[in-house]
């Protein structure tokens, strides 16, 4: 049997025809001529414009031509607690988009009960030669955890950035929302609606964001608010809200949107309606919570600005331009929907 010879390389996918070029141009908000230049690998297109065209290609489900497939600038680890809370996938998506803009490939690592710990995930990432790591709501936010693990990571030559939570013993850039401002804004909103007995359903006390939420809440209520600690989950929100309802609260501020869903459930189990009898305010905000029953009033974390700031800080460190090792704090935004109303 004769040798067939070397296998020729696979050809590029057929480039979109005129109608498809128009679709891509519309999606990317550029001209068809610009789309054509990008798809054909021509020069003279700004990097940001080129990225918009590639993103439009992906959104519309077209395969990228082989010539446009970029060589990765390196791997960046992304360590997050879980994926069941929609705020974490929301952060992960934006972080991936910002990393892709600069040619980096994210490696997503999630924790689950009985699974790998944060330290084990970090070891695996370092063994695989990651260029840097982004930590989201990790052990840096837990006051009972040893911050020396991050000092050791610095000693291994791996730059990192930390989102949500602050520890002055860790020398790295931090990016956080203003948790204290969030609970103050929530209390002000409920008071404006006539609520006088207001409670806070929040997660375990050892976490820095929780401590800040409690401090802001007690400051705004002049120490008269009721605080109930529980788990950051629907069930945790339900249990905490039951105790707050027993204490006579008609306005409930929750430490997360998932807890707020539990608060609504707790009210309904008692035959109460939200917001007619009880008003509920969440925290985080993602697309899902505009469609709950009722649509959730919540404090929105500025996910895109925070994620962008975190990635940009990390890339500066990777490029040998150390940024200030401090905390960059972003303001939350009150989004009023249908779970809050005038007190009866």
C-alpha positions as a Markdown table, in Angstrom:
| # | Residue | x | y | z |
|---|---|---|---|---|
| 1 | Unk | 0.0 | 0.0 | 0.0 |
| 2 | Unk | 1.5 | 3.3 | -1.1 |
| 3 | Unk | 2.2 | 6.1 | 1.4 |
| 4 | Unk | -0.5 | 8.7 | 1.0 |
| 5 | Unk | 2.0 | 11.5 | 2.1 |
| 6 | Unk | 1.4 | 14.2 | 4.6 |
| 7 | Unk | -2.1 | 15.2 | 5.5 |
| 8 | Unk | -2.8 | 18.7 | 4.3 |
| 9 | Unk | -3.9 | 21.3 | 6.9 |
| 10 | Unk | -7.6 | 21.8 | 7.4 |
| 11 | Unk | -8.8 | 24.8 | 5.4 |
| 12 | Unk | -10.3 | 27.8 | 7.1 |
| 13 | Unk | -14.0 | 27.7 | 7.5 |
| 14 | Unk | -15.8 | 29.5 | 4.7 |
| 15 | Unk | -16.0 | 33.2 | 5.6 |
| 16 | Unk | -19.6 | 34.5 | 6.0 |
| 17 | Unk | -21.3 | 35.8 | 2.8 |
| 18 | Unk | -22.7 | 39.3 | 2.4 |
| 19 | Unk | -25.8 | 38.8 | 4.5 |
| 20 | Unk | -23.8 | 37.3 | 7.3 |
| 21 | Unk | -21.3 | 40.1 | 7.2 |
| 22 | Unk | -24.1 | 42.5 | 7.7 |
| 23 | Unk | -25.3 | 40.5 | 10.8 |
| 24 | Unk | -21.8 | 40.6 | 12.3 |
| 25 | Unk | -21.4 | 44.3 | 11.5 |
| 26 | Unk | -24.7 | 45.1 | 13.2 |
| 27 | Unk | -23.8 | 43.0 | 16.3 |
| 28 | Unk | -20.3 | 44.6 | 16.6 |
| 29 | Unk | -21.6 | 48.1 | 15.6 |
| 30 | Unk | -19.0 | 48.5 | 12.9 |
| 31 | Unk | -19.0 | 48.7 | 9.1 |
| 32 | Unk | -19.1 | 45.6 | 6.9 |
| 33 | Unk | -15.7 | 46.7 | 5.5 |
| 34 | Unk | -14.2 | 46.5 | 9.0 |
| 35 | Unk | -15.7 | 43.0 | 9.6 |
| 36 | Unk | -14.1 | 41.9 | 6.3 |
| 37 | Unk | -10.7 | 43.3 | 7.3 |
| 38 | Unk | -10.8 | 41.5 | 10.6 |
| 39 | Unk | -11.9 | 38.2 | 9.1 |
| 40 | Unk | -9.2 | 38.3 | 6.5 |
| 41 | Unk | -6.5 | 39.2 | 9.0 |
| 42 | Unk | -5.8 | 42.6 | 7.5 |
| 43 | Unk | -4.0 | 45.3 | 9.5 |
| 44 | Unk | -5.3 | 48.8 | 10.2 |
| 45 | Unk | -8.0 | 47.8 | 12.7 |
| 46 | Unk | -7.8 | 49.0 | 16.3 |
| 47 | Unk | -7.4 | 46.2 | 18.9 |
| 48 | Unk | -10.7 | 47.1 | 20.7 |
| 49 | Unk | -12.6 | 47.1 | 17.4 |
| 50 | Unk | -11.1 | 43.8 | 16.4 |
| 51 | Unk | -12.2 | 42.3 | 19.7 |
| 52 | Unk | -15.7 | 43.5 | 19.2 |
| 53 | Unk | -15.9 | 41.8 | 15.8 |
| 54 | Unk | -14.5 | 38.5 | 17.2 |
| 55 | Unk | -17.1 | 38.7 | 20.1 |
| 56 | Unk | -19.9 | 39.3 | 17.6 |
| 57 | Unk | -18.7 | 36.3 | 15.6 |
| 58 | Unk | -18.9 | 34.2 | 18.8 |
| 59 | Unk | -22.3 | 35.5 | 19.9 |
| 60 | Unk | -23.8 | 34.8 | 16.5 |
| 61 | Unk | -22.4 | 31.2 | 16.5 |
| 62 | Unk | -19.9 | 31.5 | 13.6 |
| 63 | Unk | -16.7 | 29.6 | 13.8 |
| 64 | Unk | -13.5 | 31.7 | 13.8 |
| 65 | Unk | -11.2 | 31.3 | 10.9 |
| 66 | Unk | -8.0 | 29.4 | 11.9 |
| 67 | Unk | -5.9 | 32.4 | 11.1 |
| 68 | Unk | -7.7 | 34.4 | 13.7 |
| 69 | Unk | -7.2 | 32.0 | 16.6 |
| 70 | Unk | -4.8 | 33.6 | 19.0 |
| 71 | Unk | -2.0 | 32.0 | 20.8 |
| 72 | Unk | -2.6 | 32.4 | 24.5 |
| 73 | Unk | -0.5 | 34.9 | 26.4 |
| 74 | Unk | -0.7 | 32.6 | 29.4 |
| 75 | Unk | -3.0 | 30.9 | 31.9 |
| 76 | Unk | -4.8 | 32.8 | 34.7 |
| 77 | Unk | -6.4 | 30.9 | 37.5 |
| 78 | Unk | -9.8 | 32.0 | 38.8 |
| 79 | Unk | -10.7 | 30.5 | 42.2 |
| 80 | Unk | -14.3 | 30.9 | 43.3 |
| 81 | Unk | -16.4 | 29.3 | 46.0 |
| 82 | Unk | -19.2 | 27.8 | 43.9 |
| 83 | Unk | -21.4 | 28.3 | 40.9 |
| 84 | Unk | -24.9 | 27.9 | 42.4 |
| 85 | Unk | -25.0 | 31.6 | 43.5 |
| 86 | Unk | -25.5 | 33.5 | 40.2 |
| 87 | Unk | -23.2 | 36.3 | 41.3 |
| 88 | Unk | -20.1 | 34.1 | 41.0 |
| 89 | Unk | -20.8 | 33.0 | 37.3 |
| 90 | Unk | -21.5 | 36.7 | 36.6 |
| 91 | Unk | -18.0 | 37.7 | 37.9 |
| 92 | Unk | -16.4 | 34.7 | 36.1 |
| 93 | Unk | -17.9 | 35.7 | 32.8 |
| 94 | Unk | -16.7 | 39.3 | 32.9 |
| 95 | Unk | -13.2 | 38.3 | 34.2 |
| 96 | Unk | -12.9 | 35.8 | 31.3 |
| 97 | Unk | -14.0 | 38.6 | 28.8 |
| 98 | Unk | -11.4 | 41.0 | 30.1 |
| 99 | Unk | -8.6 | 38.4 | 30.2 |
| 100 | Unk | -9.5 | 37.3 | 26.6 |
| 101 | Unk | -9.1 | 40.9 | 25.5 |
| 102 | Unk | -5.4 | 40.7 | 26.5 |
| 103 | Unk | -4.9 | 37.2 | 25.1 |
| 104 | Unk | -5.0 | 35.3 | 28.4 |
| 105 | Unk | -6.8 | 32.0 | 29.0 |
| 106 | Unk | -8.7 | 31.6 | 32.3 |
| 107 | Unk | -8.6 | 28.3 | 34.3 |
| 108 | Unk | -11.8 | 28.2 | 36.4 |
| 109 | Unk | -11.6 | 26.4 | 39.8 |
| 110 | Unk | -14.6 | 26.0 | 42.0 |
| 111 | Unk | -14.9 | 24.6 | 45.5 |
| 112 | Unk | -17.6 | 22.3 | 46.7 |
| 113 | Unk | -18.3 | 20.4 | 50.0 |
| 114 | Unk | -15.9 | 17.4 | 50.1 |
| 115 | Unk | -14.0 | 18.6 | 47.0 |
| 116 | Unk | -10.6 | 20.3 | 46.7 |
| 117 | Unk | -9.8 | 23.1 | 49.1 |
| 118 | Unk | -8.6 | 26.5 | 48.0 |
| 119 | Unk | -5.0 | 25.6 | 49.0 |
| 120 | Unk | -5.2 | 22.4 | 46.9 |
| 121 | Unk | -6.6 | 24.3 | 43.9 |
| 122 | Unk | -3.8 | 26.8 | 44.2 |
| 123 | Unk | -1.1 | 24.1 | 44.3 |
| 124 | Unk | -2.6 | 22.6 | 41.1 |
| 125 | Unk | -2.7 | 25.9 | 39.3 |
| 126 | Unk | 0.9 | 26.7 | 40.3 |
| 127 | Unk | 2.0 | 23.2 | 39.1 |
| 128 | Unk | 0.4 | 24.0 | 35.7 |
| 129 | Unk | 2.4 | 27.2 | 35.4 |
| 130 | Unk | -0.3 | 29.8 | 35.7 |
| 131 | Unk | 0.8 | 33.4 | 35.1 |
| 132 | Unk | -1.4 | 34.8 | 37.9 |
| 133 | Unk | -4.5 | 34.0 | 40.0 |
| 134 | Unk | -7.8 | 35.9 | 40.8 |
| 135 | Unk | -9.4 | 35.0 | 44.1 |
| 136 | Unk | -13.1 | 35.7 | 44.5 |
| 137 | Unk | -14.7 | 35.6 | 48.0 |
| 138 | Unk | -11.9 | 33.3 | 49.1 |
| 139 | Unk | -10.2 | 32.6 | 52.4 |
| 140 | Unk | -8.8 | 36.1 | 52.3 |
| 141 | Unk | -12.4 | 37.2 | 53.4 |
| 142 | Unk | -12.4 | 34.7 | 56.3 |
| 143 | Unk | -11.0 | 36.3 | 59.5 |
| 144 | Unk | -10.5 | 32.8 | 61.0 |
| 145 | Unk | -8.2 | 31.7 | 58.1 |
| 146 | Unk | -4.4 | 32.0 | 58.1 |
| 147 | Unk | -3.3 | 34.8 | 55.7 |
| 148 | Unk | 0.2 | 33.3 | 55.6 |
| 149 | Unk | -0.9 | 31.1 | 52.6 |
| 150 | Unk | -0.9 | 34.2 | 50.5 |
| 151 | Unk | 2.5 | 35.2 | 51.7 |
| 152 | Unk | 3.8 | 31.8 | 50.6 |
| 153 | Unk | 2.1 | 32.3 | 47.2 |
| 154 | Unk | 4.0 | 35.6 | 46.7 |
| 155 | Unk | 7.2 | 33.7 | 47.6 |
| 156 | Unk | 6.4 | 31.3 | 44.7 |
| 157 | Unk | 6.5 | 34.2 | 42.3 |
| 158 | Unk | 2.8 | 34.1 | 41.4 |
| 159 | Unk | 1.0 | 37.5 | 41.3 |
| 160 | Unk | -2.6 | 37.5 | 42.5 |
| 161 | Unk | -5.6 | 39.8 | 43.1 |
| 162 | Unk | -8.4 | 39.4 | 45.6 |
| 163 | Unk | -12.1 | 40.3 | 45.2 |
| 164 | Unk | -14.6 | 40.7 | 48.0 |
| 165 | Unk | -12.9 | 40.8 | 51.4 |
| 166 | Unk | -9.9 | 42.6 | 52.8 |
| 167 | Unk | -7.0 | 41.6 | 55.1 |
| 168 | Unk | -4.2 | 44.2 | 55.8 |
| 169 | Unk | -1.7 | 41.3 | 56.4 |
| 170 | Unk | -1.9 | 40.3 | 52.8 |
| 171 | Unk | 0.2 | 42.4 | 50.4 |
| 172 | Unk | -1.8 | 42.4 | 47.2 |
| 173 | Unk | -4.4 | 44.5 | 45.4 |
| 174 | Unk | -8.0 | 44.1 | 46.7 |
| 175 | Unk | -11.2 | 44.9 | 45.0 |
| 176 | Unk | -14.4 | 45.2 | 47.0 |
| 177 | Unk | -17.9 | 46.7 | 47.0 |
| 178 | Unk | -18.7 | 49.1 | 49.8 |
| 179 | Unk | -20.7 | 46.6 | 51.9 |
| 180 | Unk | -21.3 | 49.1 | 54.8 |
| 181 | Unk | -22.8 | 51.6 | 52.3 |
| 182 | Unk | -25.0 | 48.9 | 50.9 |
| 183 | Unk | -26.8 | 48.1 | 54.1 |
| 184 | Unk | -27.1 | 51.8 | 55.0 |
| 185 | Unk | -28.7 | 52.5 | 51.6 |
| 186 | Unk | -31.1 | 49.5 | 52.1 |
| 187 | Unk | -32.1 | 50.8 | 55.6 |
| 188 | Unk | -32.7 | 54.3 | 54.2 |
| 189 | Unk | -34.9 | 52.9 | 51.5 |
| 190 | Unk | -37.0 | 50.9 | 53.9 |
| 191 | Unk | -37.3 | 53.8 | 56.3 |
| 192 | Unk | -38.5 | 56.0 | 53.4 |
| 193 | Unk | -41.3 | 53.5 | 52.9 |
| 194 | Unk | -42.3 | 53.8 | 56.6 |
| 195 | Unk | -40.7 | 50.7 | 58.0 |
| 196 | Unk | -39.5 | 51.2 | 61.6 |
| 197 | Unk | -38.6 | 47.6 | 62.7 |
| 198 | Unk | -35.9 | 46.5 | 60.3 |
| 199 | Unk | -33.8 | 43.3 | 60.4 |
| 200 | Unk | -30.7 | 42.1 | 58.7 |
| 201 | Unk | -30.4 | 38.5 | 57.6 |
| 202 | Unk | -26.7 | 37.9 | 56.9 |
| 203 | Unk | -24.0 | 35.2 | 56.7 |
| 204 | Unk | -21.5 | 33.9 | 59.2 |
| 205 | Unk | -19.9 | 36.6 | 61.4 |
| 206 | Unk | -16.3 | 35.6 | 60.6 |
| 207 | Unk | -16.4 | 37.0 | 57.0 |
| 208 | Unk | -15.2 | 40.5 | 56.4 |
| 209 | Unk | -18.0 | 41.5 | 54.1 |
| 210 | Unk | -20.5 | 40.3 | 56.7 |
| 211 | Unk | -18.8 | 42.4 | 59.4 |
| 212 | Unk | -19.0 | 45.4 | 57.2 |
| 213 | Unk | -22.6 | 44.9 | 56.3 |
| 214 | Unk | -23.5 | 44.6 | 60.0 |
| 215 | Unk | -21.5 | 47.7 | 60.9 |
| 216 | Unk | -23.3 | 49.8 | 58.2 |
| 217 | Unk | -26.6 | 48.4 | 59.3 |
| 218 | Unk | -26.2 | 49.1 | 63.0 |
| 219 | Unk | -24.8 | 52.5 | 62.2 |
| 220 | Unk | -27.8 | 53.5 | 60.1 |
| 221 | Unk | -30.3 | 52.0 | 62.6 |
| 222 | Unk | -28.5 | 53.7 | 65.5 |
| 223 | Unk | -28.1 | 50.2 | 67.0 |
| 224 | Unk | -31.8 | 49.5 | 67.0 |
| 225 | Unk | -31.9 | 47.1 | 64.1 |
| 226 | Unk | -32.0 | 43.3 | 64.6 |
| 227 | Unk | -29.2 | 41.2 | 63.2 |
| 228 | Unk | -29.6 | 37.5 | 62.5 |
| 229 | Unk | -26.6 | 35.4 | 61.3 |
| 230 | Unk | -27.1 | 32.3 | 59.2 |
| 231 | Unk | -25.8 | 30.7 | 56.0 |
| 232 | Unk | -25.4 | 32.4 | 52.6 |
| 233 | Unk | -28.2 | 30.3 | 51.0 |
| 234 | Unk | -31.9 | 30.2 | 50.4 |
| 235 | Unk | -32.3 | 28.0 | 53.5 |
| 236 | Unk | -30.1 | 30.3 | 55.6 |
| 237 | Unk | -32.2 | 33.3 | 54.5 |
| 238 | Unk | -35.4 | 31.5 | 55.4 |
| 239 | Unk | -34.1 | 30.6 | 58.9 |
| 240 | Unk | -32.8 | 34.0 | 59.6 |
| 241 | Unk | -36.0 | 35.7 | 58.4 |
| 242 | Unk | -38.2 | 33.5 | 60.5 |
| 243 | Unk | -36.3 | 34.8 | 63.6 |
| 244 | Unk | -36.6 | 38.4 | 62.4 |
| 245 | Unk | -40.3 | 38.0 | 61.8 |
| 246 | Unk | -40.6 | 36.7 | 65.3 |
| 247 | Unk | -38.9 | 39.9 | 66.4 |
| 248 | Unk | -41.6 | 42.0 | 64.7 |
| 249 | Unk | -39.5 | 43.1 | 61.7 |
| 250 | Unk | -41.5 | 44.4 | 58.7 |
| 251 | Unk | -38.5 | 45.3 | 56.6 |
| 252 | Unk | -35.8 | 42.6 | 55.9 |
| 253 | Unk | -32.3 | 43.5 | 54.5 |
| 254 | Unk | -30.5 | 40.4 | 53.2 |
| 255 | Unk | -26.8 | 39.7 | 52.8 |
| 256 | Unk | -27.3 | 38.1 | 49.4 |
| 257 | Unk | -30.1 | 37.6 | 46.8 |
| 258 | Unk | -30.2 | 33.9 | 47.5 |
| 259 | Unk | -30.9 | 34.7 | 51.2 |
| 260 | Unk | -33.6 | 37.1 | 50.0 |
| 261 | Unk | -35.4 | 34.3 | 48.2 |
| 262 | Unk | -35.4 | 32.5 | 51.5 |
| 263 | Unk | -36.8 | 35.5 | 53.2 |
| 264 | Unk | -39.7 | 35.6 | 50.7 |
| 265 | Unk | -40.3 | 31.9 | 51.4 |
| 266 | Unk | -40.3 | 32.4 | 55.2 |
| 267 | Unk | -42.9 | 35.2 | 54.9 |
| 268 | Unk | -45.2 | 33.1 | 52.7 |
| 269 | Unk | -45.0 | 30.2 | 55.0 |
| 270 | Unk | -46.6 | 32.4 | 57.6 |
| 271 | Unk | -49.3 | 33.6 | 55.2 |
| 272 | Unk | -47.7 | 37.0 | 54.7 |
| 273 | Unk | -47.3 | 38.6 | 51.3 |
| 274 | Unk | -44.2 | 40.3 | 50.0 |
| 275 | Unk | -44.3 | 43.3 | 49.7 |
| 276 | Unk | -47.8 | 43.9 | 51.2 |
| 277 | Unk | -46.9 | 42.7 | 54.7 |
| 278 | Unk | -43.1 | 42.4 | 54.6 |
| 279 | Unk | -40.5 | 44.2 | 52.4 |
| 280 | Unk | -37.4 | 42.4 | 51.4 |
| 281 | Unk | -34.1 | 43.9 | 50.0 |
| 282 | Unk | -31.4 | 41.6 | 48.5 |
| 283 | Unk | -27.8 | 42.1 | 47.7 |
| 284 | Unk | -25.7 | 41.2 | 44.6 |
| 285 | Unk | -28.1 | 41.5 | 41.7 |
| 286 | Unk | -27.8 | 39.4 | 38.5 |
| 287 | Unk | -30.2 | 39.1 | 35.6 |
| 288 | Unk | -32.2 | 36.3 | 37.2 |
| 289 | Unk | -33.5 | 38.4 | 40.0 |
| 290 | Unk | -35.5 | 40.8 | 37.8 |
| 291 | Unk | -37.8 | 37.8 | 37.1 |
| 292 | Unk | -38.4 | 36.4 | 40.5 |
| 293 | Unk | -41.9 | 36.6 | 42.1 |
| 294 | Unk | -41.9 | 39.3 | 43.1 |
| 295 | Unk | -39.0 | 40.9 | 41.2 |
| 296 | Unk | -36.4 | 41.6 | 43.8 |
| 297 | Unk | -35.4 | 45.0 | 45.1 |
| 298 | Unk | -31.6 | 44.7 | 45.7 |
| 299 | Unk | -28.3 | 46.4 | 46.0 |
| 300 | Unk | -26.3 | 45.8 | 42.8 |
| 301 | Unk | -22.6 | 44.9 | 43.0 |
| 302 | Unk | -20.8 | 46.7 | 40.2 |
| 303 | Unk | -19.6 | 43.5 | 38.7 |
| 304 | Unk | -18.1 | 44.7 | 35.5 |
| 305 | Unk | -16.1 | 47.7 | 36.9 |
| 306 | Unk | -14.9 | 45.5 | 39.8 |
| 307 | Unk | -13.9 | 42.6 | 37.6 |
| 308 | Unk | -12.2 | 44.9 | 35.1 |
| 309 | Unk | -10.2 | 46.6 | 37.9 |
| 310 | Unk | -9.2 | 43.3 | 39.4 |
| 311 | Unk | -7.9 | 41.9 | 36.1 |
| 312 | Unk | -6.2 | 45.2 | 35.1 |
| 313 | Unk | -4.4 | 45.3 | 38.5 |
| 314 | Unk | -3.3 | 41.7 | 38.0 |
| 315 | Unk | -2.0 | 42.3 | 34.5 |
| 316 | Unk | 0.0 | 45.3 | 35.7 |
| 317 | Unk | 1.6 | 43.1 | 38.3 |
| 318 | Unk | 2.4 | 40.4 | 35.7 |
| 319 | Unk | 3.9 | 43.0 | 33.4 |
| 320 | Unk | 6.3 | 44.2 | 36.1 |
| 321 | Unk | 4.4 | 47.3 | 37.1 |
| 322 | Unk | 3.3 | 46.7 | 40.7 |
| 323 | Unk | 0.1 | 48.5 | 41.6 |
| 324 | Unk | -0.7 | 49.9 | 45.0 |
| 325 | Unk | -1.3 | 47.1 | 47.5 |
| 326 | Unk | -4.5 | 48.5 | 48.9 |
| 327 | Unk | -8.3 | 48.1 | 48.6 |
| 328 | Unk | -10.2 | 49.6 | 45.7 |
| 329 | Unk | -13.8 | 50.1 | 46.9 |
| 330 | Unk | -16.8 | 50.4 | 44.5 |
| 331 | Unk | -20.2 | 51.8 | 45.3 |
| 332 | Unk | -23.3 | 49.5 | 45.1 |
| 333 | Unk | -26.5 | 50.7 | 43.5 |
| 334 | Unk | -30.0 | 50.4 | 44.8 |
| 335 | Unk | -32.3 | 48.7 | 42.2 |
| 336 | Unk | -35.9 | 49.1 | 43.2 |
| 337 | Unk | -38.3 | 46.4 | 42.0 |
| 338 | Unk | -41.3 | 44.7 | 43.4 |
| 339 | Unk | -40.3 | 43.2 | 46.8 |
| 340 | Unk | -40.5 | 46.5 | 48.7 |
| 341 | Unk | -43.5 | 48.7 | 49.4 |
| 342 | Unk | -45.0 | 51.2 | 51.8 |
| 343 | Unk | -45.3 | 49.8 | 55.3 |
| 344 | Unk | -48.9 | 49.0 | 56.3 |
